[in-house]
């Protein structure tokens, strides 16, 4: 079996065992491996409302394990890239950032691009891409935000930052952002790379003249039309990963279009607003606590210094 296929299957089984609340969503949505063997291993999502979405995991390359980062070459077709740009072009506004204290969206010179949000399932093309993203990441569609289309012109950038939140307000909307998918909608002549300043892989990447000076400060991914970059801002135990620090280097020549999909730990469409009361946030908390999960999986069940657990009442910690 191809090592990349084995890795995909291993991660799928790991998520089923390690994140019981996520695994239920998988089962309900009917994620199924394609029964028919083909020359290239493919995974298929069967949906009652939309046509089946297929993606090929053999096109995925692991870039780094700290942070966990993967590149899918040719994830989007040229037609899909052009369609996203057409949907967004006349609706762009100055990009904002989340204030670390209040959680409100504010303007900042650290982010100088323009952007807009599509609607979930806005049309058949958007819906199909959302299905494929869920199939690739093994994360439920309802955990994702609507896709944001971004446009970077000459000199525009996004300085290194984290996608997980520091403020408690945004954390209540589905919890931390667990994963990010950056889809490149255009080629860039020079600059515009996605850079990870603290990636373990930066020492193994040649720093030649094809990279901008900004990109040479870490591990860099060059924007190529149709490619998609998946990386995780949290560790497998849902604690934050400081090595997921990343930024968008300034565009030196040409322009950059991209689409971003942020995926949360929990349901983003129907979030459970956490109160100060001692409560459980999942219907199976009592069952899991009886099985010893408060001890075996304390980060999820009980919580940590940076985040509350989801079964605090059943674990008798409040």
N, C-alpha and C positions, 0 to 999 in steps of 0.2 A: 504494500500500500504506500502511495506517495506520502512523504513526511508531512506535507502541508495539509493533505486530506486528513491524516491522522490527528494533526494538531487541531483542526477544526472540530472533529468529532470529540476529541478529548475535552476541549473547552465547552462544548455543548453539554456533555455529561456532567462536567464540573459545575456548571451553572445550575443544572437540575438539582444537584445534591446540596450545593452551598447556599443557593438563594431560593428557598422553598416558595416564597411569595411570587418570584418571577417565574418559576417553573409552572405554576398553575396557569399563568397567562399563556405560556407556550402551548400547554395541553389544550386549553380552550380554543386557541387560535388554529390549532391543527398543523403545527410545523411537521412536515413529513419529508423524509428523504425520498428522492425519486426511485421508484422500484426498478426501473429499467436501467440496466448497466449500459453505459456509453463509453466511448473512448476517453472522454473527459468527465471526471466526477462532477456532478451537478446536484445542487440542493434546490428543492422546489417548495414554494409556499402555496398551499391550496386554499382558496378563498371562496366563500359562497357568493360574495357580491362582486368580485372582480376576477378577471382571468388570472391563471396561475403565473407567478413570477419565479423565474429561474435565475440563479447566479452560479458562477463557476469558481469555487474556492481555490482552484489551482492557479488562478491569476493573482493571488494575494502573496505578497512578500513581507516577511517580518523585518522591520527596520531596527527595532530596539526592544529590549525587555524592561529597561528602566529609563524613561517611561515605556509602557507597552504601546508600541506604535506599529501600524501595518499599512502597506500601500497596495491598493487595488488598481492595477493599470487597465484603463479602458472601461471603468465602471459605468460611465455615461457615454451615450452615443453623441456624435456631433449634433444631431437633430435635437436631442434632449438639452444639451448645453445651450444651443441657440434659442430654444423655446423658453428656457428660464430667463435668459437675458431679455428677450422680447417682453415677457410678462412684467419684468421689473423696471425696464429702462425709463419709463415716464413717471415712475413713482418713487424715485430715490430721494432720501433725506440724509442730513448729517448723522453719522453714526454716533451712538451714545455708549456710555459705560455705566455699570452699576456702582453706586456709591457704597463704599465698604461699611459705612455706619448705618445709613438709612435704607439702603437697598434701592433707592430711587434712581432712575435713569438720568444721567447728567452729561453735559458736554465736557470733553477733555482733549487736550492736545496730544495725549498718548495714543489717541485713535483718530485718524484724520480722513478715513474713508467715508463713503456714503453707502446707504443700505435701505432695505425694506424687507418686510416679512410677507411671504406667500401665505395663503390659507391652506390648512391641511385638506388633502383630497380636493384641491382647487379644480383640477381637471384630471383626465385619465393619465396623462403623462406624469403629473406630480404624484398621483396615487400609486402608479407603478413603481416609481423611484422610491417612495416611502416603503412600499412592500419589500423591495430588494434590500434596502438599508436594514430593515428589521431581520430579514433572513441572514444577512451577512453578520450583523452584530450579535444575533441571538437575543436581542432585547425587544420587548413588546412595543408596538407602534404607539400605544397610549402613553408610554413613558417619554416620548419625544416632543420637543417643541416644534412649532411650525418652522419650515426652512427659511433662513435669512439669506437674501441675495446681497452680495457686497461688490462694490466697484472701487478700485484703487487707480487713481490717475498718477501722473508723474510726481514723485516725491512723497506720495501718501503712504502711510504705514500704520501698523498697530504694534506698539512697543510690547516687550515681553510681559506676560500676564498669566493668571490662572483662570480656568473656566469654572472651577468650583467657587462657591460663594463664601464670603466672610460674614455677611449680615444674616440675621435670623429670619428676616422677612422673606427673602427669596428661597431660603432653605425649606420653607413650609410649602412651596409649590413643587411638590414631587421630590423633595430632598435635594441633595447635591446633584450637579451635573456629573454623571458618571462617565460618559463617553462623548467624544466629539468626532464628527465626520466632516472633513473639509473636502468639497468637490470643486475641482478646478474647471471653470467654464471657458477659459481662453488660455492661449499661450502668452507668455510674457517674453519680450526680447531680452531684457536684462533686469535683474532684481525681482522683487516680489516673492522671494522664497519664504517658506514657512520654516522658522528656525527654532530649535530646542537648545538653549544655551547650556543646560545642565545634563543633556543626554549622555548616557554612557558610551554611545556610539560615535561621539564627535571626534575622538582620536583616530578612528578607523576610516574616516572619510577624507579623501584627497581634497586639498584646498587649492584648486586650480583657478584659472582666470574665468571659468564659466560661472563661478559664484561671485556674488557681490561681497564687499567687505563685511557687511552686516551678516551675511550667511556664513562667513568664515568664523564667526564667533561661537558657533555651536554645530550641531548636526542639522543639515538643511535639506529640505525637500523642494525641488524646483517645480513650479506650477506648469503642468502639461494638460492641455485640454482633454477632458474625459477621465483623468485619474482622480482617485479619491483616497484621502489620508484619514485613517481611523486611529485615534489615540485615546487613552484612558487617563482621566484626571484623578481617579481613585485607585487604590490598591484593590486586590481581590476581596479583602476583608472590609472594604468601603471606607478605609481611612484615606485621607488626602495624600497625594503623591507629589512632593515638591519638585520632583524632576519633570513633571508635566508642564513646567514653565515654558511658554512658547510665544512667538510673535510673528508678525508679518513684516518682512523687510521692505524698505522703501522701493517703489517702482522707479527704475532708472531710465528705462526706455520701453515705450509701449504702454499698455494698460492691462489691468488684471481684473477679471470677473471670477467670483467664486460663490458657492452656495454652502452654507453651514447648517448642520443638523446637530443640535444638542440633545442628548438623551439622559434622562434622570434616573435616579435609583428607584423611584416609585412612580406611580401613575401621575402624570402631569396634567392630563385632561380633567381628572376628577380628584384633586388633591384632598387629603385629610388634613385639615388645619389643626395643628397640635396646640392643645391648651396647656395650662399649668396644672390641670388635674392629673391624677394618677390613672392613666388609661392604657389599654392595649390598642394598637393600630392595625391589627390583623385578626381575622376571625379564628385563626388556628393557633393563636398565642398560647392558650391554655393547654392545648394538645402538645405543642412543641415543648413547653416548659415541663410537662409531665415526662417527656422523653429525654430530659436532661440537656436541652439546647441552651438553657441559661448559662450552663457551665461550658458546654462544647462550642457555642457560638456567641460569646458575650458581646462582641461589637454590635452585631445585629440586634440581639435580644435585649441587652441591658444598656448599651451605648458606651460612649467614651467622653473625654473632656471636651471634644469639639462637636459632638452630635449626640442626640438622644436616641436611645434604643426604641424599638418598635413594640416590645412586649414587657415594658417595665412593671406593669401591674401584676402580670402572671409570674414574673421573676421576683416579686416582692422587694423591689428596690426603692419604692416610693410610698 
